[in-house]
Amino acid sequence: MTIAIVFLFLCLLIIRLLSTLEQDLVNTMLSEGLTIIGWVAMWEPVYVFLYR
C-alpha cells in the first residue's frame, strides 16, 4: 500500500510541475494520463485494504 501511495504522490507532483509550464495539448494529455495511472495503481492496494 505504501508503494502505491508514494507512486500516486509522485504522479501528482509531476502533474503540479507540468502545470507550471505552458498549457498545451501535450501537457494536458500527460497530466490526465498521470492522474489515471496514479489512481489505477491504487486499485489493488485499496481493494486489499478494504475487502480482505
PQR file with spaces between the fields and no chain letter, atoms N, CA, C, O and H, PARSE charges and radii, in Angstrom:
ATOM       1  N    MET     1       0.830   -1.193    0.000 -0.4000 1.5000
ATOM       2  CA   MET     1       0.000    0.000    0.000 -0.0000 2.0000
ATOM       3  C    MET     1       0.873    1.254    0.000  0.5500 1.7000
ATOM       4  O    MET     1       0.553    2.245   -0.657 -0.5500 1.4000
ATOM       5  N    THR     2       1.967    1.200    0.736 -0.4000 1.5000
ATOM       6  CA   THR     2       2.845    2.360    0.828 -0.0000 2.0000
ATOM       7  C    THR     2       3.449    2.706   -0.532  0.5500 1.7000
ATOM       8  O    THR     2       3.567    3.880   -0.884 -0.5500 1.4000
ATOM       9  H    THR     2       2.227    0.395    1.270  0.4000 1.0000
ATOM      10  N    ILE     3       3.825    1.697   -1.279 -0.4000 1.5000
ATOM      11  CA   ILE     3       4.413    1.938   -2.599 -0.0000 2.0000
ATOM      12  C    ILE     3       3.401    2.618   -3.513  0.5500 1.7000
ATOM      13  O    ILE     3       3.752    3.528   -4.264 -0.5500 1.4000
ATOM      14  H    ILE     3       3.730    0.744   -0.993  0.4000 1.0000
ATOM      15  N    ALA     4       2.152    2.180   -3.451 -0.4000 1.5000
ATOM      16  CA   ALA     4       1.113    2.780   -4.289 -0.0000 2.0000
ATOM      17  C    ALA     4       0.858    4.234   -3.907  0.5500 1.7000
ATOM      18  O    ALA     4       0.647    5.076   -4.779 -0.5500 1.4000
ATOM      19  H    ALA     4       1.867    1.441   -2.841  0.4000 1.0000
ATOM      20  N    ILE     5       0.877    4.531   -2.617 -0.4000 1.5000
ATOM      21  CA   ILE     5       0.663    5.911   -2.174 -0.0000 2.0000
ATOM      22  C    ILE     5       1.821    6.794   -2.621  0.5500 1.7000
ATOM      23  O    ILE     5       1.605    7.921   -3.066 -0.5500 1.4000
ATOM      24  H    ILE     5       1.049    3.846   -1.909  0.4000 1.0000
ATOM      25  N    VAL     6       3.035    6.296   -2.506 -0.4000 1.5000
ATOM      26  CA   VAL     6       4.205    7.051   -2.965 -0.0000 2.0000
ATOM      27  C    VAL     6       4.128    7.277   -4.469  0.5500 1.7000
ATOM      28  O    VAL     6       4.429    8.369   -4.949 -0.5500 1.4000
ATOM      29  H    VAL     6       3.210    5.380   -2.144  0.4000 1.0000
ATOM      30  N    PHE     7       3.726    6.250   -5.213 -0.4000 1.5000
ATOM      31  CA   PHE     7       3.597    6.383   -6.666 -0.0000 2.0000
ATOM      32  C    PHE     7       2.533    7.415   -7.024  0.5500 1.7000
ATOM      33  O    PHE     7       2.744    8.235   -7.918 -0.5500 1.4000
ATOM      34  H    PHE     7       3.481    5.363   -4.823  0.4000 1.0000
ATOM      35  N    LEU     8       1.392    7.382   -6.337 -0.4000 1.5000
ATOM      36  CA   LEU     8       0.342    8.379   -6.572 -0.0000 2.0000
ATOM      37  C    LEU     8       0.847    9.772   -6.250  0.5500 1.7000
ATOM      38  O    LEU     8       0.577   10.713   -6.996 -0.5500 1.4000
ATOM      39  H    LEU     8       1.220    6.715   -5.611  0.4000 1.0000
ATOM      40  N    PHE     9       1.578    9.921   -5.150 -0.4000 1.5000
ATOM      41  CA   PHE     9       2.152   11.209   -4.779 -0.0000 2.0000
ATOM      42  C    PHE     9       3.105   11.717   -5.858  0.5500 1.7000
ATOM      43  O    PHE     9       3.077   12.898   -6.203 -0.5500 1.4000
ATOM      44  H    PHE     9       1.797    9.156   -4.544  0.4000 1.0000
ATOM      45  N    LEU    10       3.947   10.832   -6.389 -0.4000 1.5000
ATOM      46  CA   LEU    10       4.880   11.237   -7.440 -0.0000 2.0000
ATOM      47  C    LEU    10       4.136   11.657   -8.709  0.5500 1.7000
ATOM      48  O    LEU    10       4.512   12.633   -9.359 -0.5500 1.4000
ATOM      49  H    LEU    10       3.970    9.872   -6.108  0.4000 1.0000
ATOM      50  N    CYS    11       3.083   10.922   -9.057 -0.4000 1.5000
ATOM      51  CA   CYS    11       2.280   11.301  -10.221 -0.0000 2.0000
ATOM      52  C    CYS    11       1.670   12.686  -10.029  0.5500 1.7000
ATOM      53  O    CYS    11       1.701   13.513  -10.940 -0.5500 1.4000
ATOM      54  H    CYS    11       2.777   10.129   -8.529  0.4000 1.0000
ATOM      55  N    LEU    12       1.115   12.937   -8.843 -0.4000 1.5000
ATOM      56  CA   LEU    12       0.507   14.239   -8.576 -0.0000 2.0000
ATOM      57  C    LEU    12       1.554   15.350   -8.541  0.5500 1.7000
ATOM      58  O    LEU    12       1.276   16.477   -8.951 -0.5500 1.4000
ATOM      59  H    LEU    12       1.090   12.265   -8.103  0.4000 1.0000
ATOM      60  N    LEU    13       2.748   15.041   -8.054 -0.4000 1.5000
ATOM      61  CA   LEU    13       3.829   16.021   -8.043 -0.0000 2.0000
ATOM      62  C    LEU    13       4.247   16.382   -9.464  0.5500 1.7000
ATOM      63  O    LEU    13       4.451   17.556   -9.773 -0.5500 1.4000
ATOM      64  H    LEU    13       2.974   14.126   -7.721  0.4000 1.0000
ATOM      65  N    ILE    14       4.375   15.389  -10.321 -0.4000 1.5000
ATOM      66  CA   ILE    14       4.732   15.642  -11.719 -0.0000 2.0000
ATOM      67  C    ILE    14       3.647   16.460  -12.409  0.5500 1.7000
ATOM      68  O    ILE    14       3.948   17.349  -13.205 -0.5500 1.4000
ATOM      69  H    ILE    14       4.210   14.435  -10.070  0.4000 1.0000
ATOM      70  N    ILE    15       2.382   16.163  -12.103 -0.4000 1.5000
ATOM      71  CA   ILE    15       1.276   16.947  -12.669 -0.0000 2.0000
ATOM      72  C    ILE    15       1.388   18.396  -12.239  0.5500 1.7000
ATOM      73  O    ILE    15       1.181   19.303  -13.046 -0.5500 1.4000
ATOM      74  H    ILE    15       2.137   15.441  -11.456  0.4000 1.0000
ATOM      75  N    ARG    16       1.715   18.622  -10.975 -0.4000 1.5000
ATOM      76  CA   ARG    16       1.861   20.000  -10.475 -0.0000 2.0000
ATOM      77  C    ARG    16       3.012   20.708  -11.194  0.5500 1.7000
ATOM      78  O    ARG    16       2.898   21.884  -11.541 -0.5500 1.4000
ATOM      79  H    ARG    16       1.884   17.886  -10.320  0.4000 1.0000
ATOM      80  N    LEU    17       4.110   20.001  -11.416 -0.4000 1.5000
ATOM      81  CA   LEU    17       5.233   20.599  -12.133 -0.0000 2.0000
ATOM      82  C    LEU    17       4.873   20.898  -13.582  0.5500 1.7000
ATOM      83  O    LEU    17       5.285   21.924  -14.124 -0.5500 1.4000
ATOM      84  H    LEU    17       4.203   19.046  -11.134  0.4000 1.0000
ATOM      85  N    LEU    18       4.115   20.018  -14.210 -0.4000 1.5000
ATOM      86  CA   LEU    18       3.678   20.254  -15.590 -0.0000 2.0000
ATOM      87  C    LEU    18       2.738   21.451  -15.687  0.5500 1.7000
ATOM      88  O    LEU    18       2.707   22.141  -16.706 -0.5500 1.4000
ATOM      89  H    LEU    18       3.780   19.185  -13.770  0.4000 1.0000
ATOM      90  N    SER    19       1.976   21.695  -14.627 -0.4000 1.5000
ATOM      91  CA   SER    19       1.028   22.815  -14.663 -0.0000 2.0000
ATOM      92  C    SER    19       1.730   24.170  -14.652  0.5500 1.7000
ATOM      93  O    SER    19       1.129   25.183  -15.011 -0.5500 1.4000
ATOM      94  H    SER    19       2.002   21.135  -13.799  0.4000 1.0000
ATOM      95  N    THR    20       3.010   24.194  -14.240 -0.4000 1.5000
ATOM      96  CA   THR    20       3.744   25.461  -14.255 -0.0000 2.0000
ATOM      97  C    THR    20       4.238   25.811  -15.656  0.5500 1.7000
ATOM      98  O    THR    20       4.593   26.957  -15.930 -0.5500 1.4000
ATOM      99  H    THR    20       3.498   23.371  -13.949  0.4000 1.0000
ATOM     100  N    LEU    21       4.256   24.811  -16.538 -0.4000 1.5000
ATOM     101  CA   LEU    21       4.678   25.043  -17.917 -0.0000 2.0000
ATOM     102  C    LEU    21       3.515   25.585  -18.740  0.5500 1.7000
ATOM     103  O    LEU    21       2.378   25.651  -18.274 -0.5500 1.4000
ATOM     104  H    LEU    21       3.967   23.880  -16.315  0.4000 1.0000
ATOM     105  N    GLU    22       3.825   25.964  -19.952 -0.4000 1.5000
ATOM     106  CA   GLU    22       2.794   26.461  -20.854 -0.0000 2.0000
ATOM     107  C    GLU    22       1.755   25.365  -21.107  0.5500 1.7000
ATOM     108  O    GLU    22       2.106   24.219  -21.388 -0.5500 1.4000
ATOM     109  H    GLU    22       4.749   25.910  -20.329  0.4000 1.0000
ATOM     110  N    GLN    23       0.490   25.728  -21.005 -0.4000 1.5000
ATOM     111  CA   GLN    23      -0.588   24.754  -21.201 -0.0000 2.0000
ATOM     112  C    GLN    23      -0.815   24.525  -22.691  0.5500 1.7000
ATOM     113  O    GLN    23      -1.273   25.411  -23.412 -0.5500 1.4000
ATOM     114  H    GLN    23       0.206   26.659  -20.777  0.4000 1.0000
ATOM     115  N    ASP    24      -0.486   23.328  -23.128 -0.4000 1.5000
ATOM     116  CA   ASP    24      -0.785   22.924  -24.490 -0.0000 2.0000
ATOM     117  C    ASP    24      -1.352   21.518  -24.453  0.5500 1.7000
ATOM     118  O    ASP    24      -1.517   20.940  -23.378 -0.5500 1.4000
ATOM     119  H    ASP    24      -0.114   22.608  -22.542  0.4000 1.0000
ATOM     120  N    LEU    25      -1.644   20.978  -25.588 -0.4000 1.5000
ATOM     121  CA   LEU    25      -2.300   19.676  -25.666 -0.0000 2.0000
ATOM     122  C    LEU    25      -1.449   18.571  -25.049  0.5500 1.7000
ATOM     123  O    LEU    25      -1.976   17.699  -24.357 -0.5500 1.4000
ATOM     124  H    LEU    25      -1.511   21.447  -26.461  0.4000 1.0000
ATOM     125  N    VAL    26      -0.148   18.598  -25.290 -0.4000 1.5000
ATOM     126  CA   VAL    26       0.735   17.542  -24.771 -0.0000 2.0000
ATOM     127  C    VAL    26       0.763   17.571  -23.244  0.5500 1.7000
ATOM     128  O    VAL    26       0.672   16.520  -22.609 -0.5500 1.4000
ATOM     129  H    VAL    26       0.280   19.306  -25.852  0.4000 1.0000
ATOM     130  N    ASN    27       0.887   18.750  -22.648 -0.4000 1.5000
ATOM     131  CA   ASN    27       0.910   18.846  -21.188 -0.0000 2.0000
ATOM     132  C    ASN    27      -0.419   18.393  -20.590  0.5500 1.7000
ATOM     133  O    ASN    27      -0.442   17.722  -19.558 -0.5500 1.4000
ATOM     134  H    ASN    27       0.961   19.604  -23.164  0.4000 1.0000
ATOM     135  N    THR    28      -1.505   18.755  -21.228 -0.4000 1.5000
ATOM     136  CA   THR    28      -2.818   18.333  -20.745 -0.0000 2.0000
ATOM     137  C    THR    28      -2.958   16.820  -20.816  0.5500 1.7000
ATOM     138  O    THR    28      -3.456   16.194  -19.880 -0.5500 1.4000
ATOM     139  H    THR    28      -1.486   19.301  -22.066  0.4000 1.0000
ATOM     140  N    MET    29      -2.521   16.232  -21.926 -0.4000 1.5000
ATOM     141  CA   MET    29      -2.600   14.782  -22.078 -0.0000 2.0000
ATOM     142  C    MET    29      -1.719   14.072  -21.049  0.5500 1.7000
ATOM     143  O    MET    29      -2.136   13.072  -20.463 -0.5500 1.4000
ATOM     144  H    MET    29      -2.117   16.741  -22.687  0.4000 1.0000
ATOM     145  N    LEU    30      -0.517   14.575  -20.827 -0.4000 1.5000
ATOM     146  CA   LEU    30       0.365   13.975  -19.824 -0.0000 2.0000
ATOM     147  C    LEU    30      -0.232   14.084  -18.427  0.5500 1.7000
ATOM     148  O    LEU    30      -0.179   13.128  -17.653 -0.5500 1.4000
ATOM     149  H    LEU    30      -0.179   15.387  -21.302  0.4000 1.0000
ATOM     150  N    SER    31      -0.796   15.234  -18.103 -0.4000 1.5000
ATOM     151  CA   SER    31      -1.386   15.425  -16.786 -0.0000 2.0000
ATOM     152  C    SER    31      -2.555   14.481  -16.556  0.5500 1.7000
ATOM     153  O    SER    31      -2.645   13.843  -15.507 -0.5500 1.4000
ATOM     154  H    SER    31      -0.839   16.010  -18.731  0.4000 1.0000
ATOM     155  N    GLU    32      -3.441   14.391  -17.521 -0.4000 1.5000
ATOM     156  CA   GLU    32      -4.597   13.497  -17.378 -0.0000 2.0000
ATOM     157  C    GLU    32      -4.159   12.038  -17.344  0.5500 1.7000
ATOM     158  O    GLU    32      -4.703   11.244  -16.576 -0.5500 1.4000
ATOM     159  H    GLU    32      -3.369   14.910  -18.373  0.4000 1.0000
ATOM     160  N    GLY    33      -3.186   11.683  -18.164 -0.4000 1.5000
ATOM     161  CA   GLY    33      -2.676   10.321  -18.167 -0.0000 2.0000
ATOM     162  C    GLY    33      -2.042    9.943  -16.839  0.5500 1.7000
ATOM     163  O    GLY    33      -2.251    8.833  -16.349 -0.5500 1.4000
ATOM     164  H    GLY    33      -2.744   12.328  -18.788  0.4000 1.0000
ATOM     165  N    LEU    34      -1.273   10.846  -16.252 -0.4000 1.5000
ATOM     166  CA   LEU    34      -0.651   10.569  -14.960 -0.0000 2.0000
ATOM     167  C    LEU    34      -1.690   10.461  -13.854  0.5500 1.7000
ATOM     168  O    LEU    34      -1.529    9.666  -12.927 -0.5500 1.4000
ATOM     169  H    LEU    34      -1.103   11.748  -16.650  0.4000 1.0000
ATOM     170  N    THR    35      -2.752   11.250  -13.942 -0.4000 1.5000
ATOM     171  CA   THR    35      -3.827   11.141  -12.958 -0.0000 2.0000
ATOM     172  C    THR    35      -4.462    9.755  -13.019  0.5500 1.7000
ATOM     173  O    THR    35      -4.677    9.119  -11.987 -0.5500 1.4000
ATOM     174  H    THR    35      -2.882   11.895  -14.694  0.4000 1.0000
ATOM     175  N    ILE    36      -4.758    9.295  -14.216 -0.4000 1.5000
ATOM     176  CA   ILE    36      -5.374    7.981  -14.387 -0.0000 2.0000
ATOM     177  C    ILE    36      -4.431    6.879  -13.930  0.5500 1.7000
ATOM     178  O    ILE    36      -4.846    5.965  -13.218 -0.5500 1.4000
ATOM     179  H    ILE    36      -4.583    9.812  -15.055  0.4000 1.0000
ATOM     180  N    ILE    37      -3.168    6.955  -14.331 -0.4000 1.5000
ATOM     181  CA   ILE    37      -2.187    5.931  -13.945 -0.0000 2.0000
ATOM     182  C    ILE    37      -2.013    5.884  -12.422  0.5500 1.7000
ATOM     183  O    ILE    37      -1.906    4.807  -11.834 -0.5500 1.4000
ATOM     184  H    ILE    37      -2.831    7.697  -14.909  0.4000 1.0000
ATOM     185  N    GLY    38      -1.985    7.053  -11.799 -0.4000 1.5000
ATOM     186  CA   GLY    38      -1.833    7.099  -10.343 -0.0000 2.0000
ATOM     187  C    GLY    38      -2.980    6.427   -9.616  0.5500 1.7000
ATOM     188  O    GLY    38      -2.760    5.684   -8.659 -0.5500 1.4000
ATOM     189  H    GLY    38      -2.072    7.927  -12.276  0.4000 1.0000
ATOM     190  N    TRP    39      -4.199    6.679  -10.058 -0.4000 1.5000
ATOM     191  CA   TRP    39      -5.350    6.069   -9.399 -0.0000 2.0000
ATOM     192  C    TRP    39      -5.481    4.583   -9.731  0.5500 1.7000
ATOM     193  O    TRP    39      -5.911    3.796   -8.888 -0.5500 1.4000
ATOM     194  H    TRP    39      -4.378    7.283  -10.835  0.4000 1.0000
ATOM     195  N    VAL    40      -5.117    4.199  -10.939 -0.4000 1.5000
ATOM     196  CA   VAL    40      -5.152    2.778  -11.284 -0.0000 2.0000
ATOM     197  C    VAL    40      -4.153    2.005  -10.421  0.5500 1.7000
ATOM     198  O    VAL    40      -4.416    0.868  -10.029 -0.5500 1.4000
ATOM     199  H    VAL    40      -4.768    4.839  -11.624  0.4000 1.0000
ATOM     200  N    ALA    41      -3.021    2.619  -10.129 -0.4000 1.5000
ATOM     201  CA   ALA    41      -2.026    1.977   -9.265 -0.0000 2.0000
ATOM     202  C    ALA    41      -2.566    1.762   -7.857  0.5500 1.7000
ATOM     203  O    ALA    41      -2.060    0.905   -7.132 -0.5500 1.4000
ATOM     204  H    ALA    41      -2.807    3.543  -10.447  0.4000 1.0000
ATOM     205  N    MET    42      -3.573    2.513   -7.457 -0.4000 1.5000
ATOM     206  CA   MET    42      -4.154    2.384   -6.121 -0.0000 2.0000
ATOM     207  C    MET    42      -5.251    1.328   -6.043  0.5500 1.7000
ATOM     208  O    MET    42      -5.642    0.957   -4.936 -0.5500 1.4000
ATOM     209  H    MET    42      -3.984    3.209   -8.046  0.4000 1.0000
ATOM     210  N    TRP    43      -5.766    0.828   -7.163 -0.4000 1.5000
ATOM     211  CA   TRP    43      -6.898   -0.090   -7.140 -0.0000 2.0000
ATOM     212  C    TRP    43      -6.655   -1.318   -6.279  0.5500 1.7000
ATOM     213  O    TRP    43      -7.421   -1.581   -5.352 -0.5500 1.4000
ATOM     214  H    TRP    43      -5.449    1.129   -8.062  0.4000 1.0000
ATOM     215  N    GLU    44      -5.622   -2.060   -6.564 -0.4000 1.5000
ATOM     216  CA   GLU    44      -5.371   -3.308   -5.844 -0.0000 2.0000
ATOM     217  C    GLU    44      -5.071   -3.070   -4.360  0.5500 1.7000
ATOM     218  O    GLU    44      -5.634   -3.772   -3.520 -0.5500 1.4000
ATOM     219  H    GLU    44      -5.000   -1.847   -7.317  0.4000 1.0000
ATOM     220  N    PRO    45      -4.205   -2.106   -3.999 -0.5600 1.5000
ATOM     221  CA   PRO    45      -3.974   -1.876   -2.568  0.2800 2.0000
ATOM     222  C    PRO    45      -5.239   -1.462   -1.818  0.5500 1.7000
ATOM     223  O    PRO    45      -5.440   -1.877   -0.677 -0.5500 1.4000
ATOM     224  N    VAL    46      -6.081   -0.663   -2.432 -0.4000 1.5000
ATOM     225  CA   VAL    46      -7.323   -0.261   -1.757 -0.0000 2.0000
ATOM     226  C    VAL    46      -8.263   -1.457   -1.629  0.5500 1.7000
ATOM     227  O    VAL    46      -8.920   -1.620   -0.600 -0.5500 1.4000
ATOM     228  H    VAL    46      -5.919   -0.325   -3.359  0.4000 1.0000
ATOM     229  N    TYR    47      -8.332   -2.285   -2.651 -0.4000 1.5000
ATOM     230  CA   TYR    47      -9.150   -3.488   -2.597 -0.0000 2.0000
ATOM     231  C    TYR    47      -8.691   -4.394   -1.462  0.5500 1.7000
ATOM     232  O    TYR    47      -9.508   -4.889   -0.685 -0.5500 1.4000
ATOM     233  H    TYR    47      -7.799   -2.153   -3.486  0.4000 1.0000
ATOM     234  N    VAL    48      -7.401   -4.607   -1.370 -0.4000 1.5000
ATOM     235  CA   VAL    48      -6.857   -5.465   -0.304 -0.0000 2.0000
ATOM     236  C    VAL    48      -7.135   -4.849    1.064  0.5500 1.7000
ATOM     237  O    VAL    48      -7.511   -5.555    1.999 -0.5500 1.4000
ATOM     238  H    VAL    48      -6.738   -4.205   -2.001  0.4000 1.0000
ATOM     239  N    PHE    49      -6.954   -3.549    1.180 -0.4000 1.5000
ATOM     240  CA   PHE    49      -7.140   -2.864    2.457 -0.0000 2.0000
ATOM     241  C    PHE    49      -8.600   -2.902    2.909  0.5500 1.7000
ATOM     242  O    PHE    49      -8.866   -3.090    4.096 -0.5500 1.4000
ATOM     243  H    PHE    49      -6.648   -2.975    0.420  0.4000 1.0000
ATOM     244  N    LEU    50      -9.537   -2.730    2.001 -0.4000 1.5000
ATOM     245  CA   LEU    50     -10.945   -2.630    2.378 -0.0000 2.0000
ATOM     246  C    LEU    50     -11.668   -3.973    2.443  0.5500 1.7000
ATOM     247  O    LEU    50     -12.542   -4.156    3.290 -0.5500 1.4000
ATOM     248  H    LEU    50      -9.321   -2.577    1.037  0.4000 1.0000
ATOM     249  N    TYR    51     -11.327   -4.902    1.578 -0.4000 1.5000
ATOM     250  CA   TYR    51     -12.148   -6.091    1.444 -0.0000 2.0000
ATOM     251  C    TYR    51     -11.488   -7.395    1.850  0.5500 1.7000
ATOM     252  O    TYR    51     -12.137   -8.440    1.794 -0.5500 1.4000
ATOM     253  H    TYR    51     -10.617   -4.753    0.890  0.4000 1.0000
ATOM     254  N    ARG    52     -10.252   -7.382    2.248 -0.4000 1.5000
ATOM     255  CA   ARG    52      -9.614   -8.635    2.683 -0.0000 2.0000
ATOM     256  C    ARG    52      -9.256   -8.579    4.129  0.5500 1.7000
ATOM     257  O    ARG    52      -8.712   -9.543    4.668 -0.5500 1.4000
ATOM     258  H    ARG    52      -9.725   -6.533    2.293  0.4000 1.0000
